Amino acid sequence: MKVSDSLEFGHVDRKDIYEYVEGHGTVDVEKVRSELFPHDEHRFRHQLAMLKRDGYLEENGGQLRVALEPEGETEEFTEGDVEFTIRPARQEDIGGIVGAIRQVAEEKLYIEAESVAEALDHQDVLLRKNEVESRMFFVAVVDDDVVGWAHVEAPETEKLRHNAELTFGVVEDYRGHGIGNHLFERALEWAKSNGYEKVYQSVPATNEEAIDYLEDKGCYVDAVREDHYKIDGEYVDEVMLALTL
């Protein structure tokens, strides 16, 4: 199922179970049962079996999570003396992703990425697929450490479903090896294959390197919001760049 498809569960119990799991990221089966169906285990097991059969949820070791499509295979690359892997992110990557984003955000040139890290910290859920929003991550990994990420987030409301917001970045020690290019391309591939028509990325006007990079990739300046950011006491414009898929 693609994230742009509407979610049709066919039964209110299934919807309740799915939304509980989706809201918690990964959760123990028994916890879901005790919270939602404390006195009717048979009813819970039946509806859970339907959700797993229809590909909405998956169970591993007594833990439930939303069953997202693989969204592409794991890819191995070697650039210079660096070997890295690009793959779809998993819930267990959340700590590494937040850490990588915070390292990049310390440079004060990528405010939107910092907002993504704050949201992940608050929700403790990496991937989302519900009637309100969809969220997908890809990661770059070196020796099991997350050194870069690409993140696509989009509303699922009908009037906005064709647009998606993109953030991606690589920690400083691993730049210059093509990792950012691979992450960028994987994110665009995912967005296009899931029916999105345009992706946006917003950066401070002071991040001239990122603006030049995105324009080289075919992005164009779609809007400028004056004095949108306040960085070290100084007001800075937000530049919103867009790419039509």
Buried (B, 14 or more C-beta within 10 A) or exposed (E): BEBBEEBEBEEEBBBBBBBBBBBBBBBEBEBBBEEBBEEEEEEBEEBBEBBBEBEBBBBEEEBBBBBBBEBBEEEEBEBEEBEBBBBBBBBEBBEBBBBBBBBBBEEBBBBBBBBBBBEBEEBBBBBBBBEEBBBBBBBBBBEEBBBBBBBBBBBBEEEEBBBBBBBBBBBEEBBEBBBBBBBBBBBBBBBEBBBBEEBBBBBBBBBEEBBEBBEEBEBEEBEEEEEBBEEEEEEBBBBBBBBEB
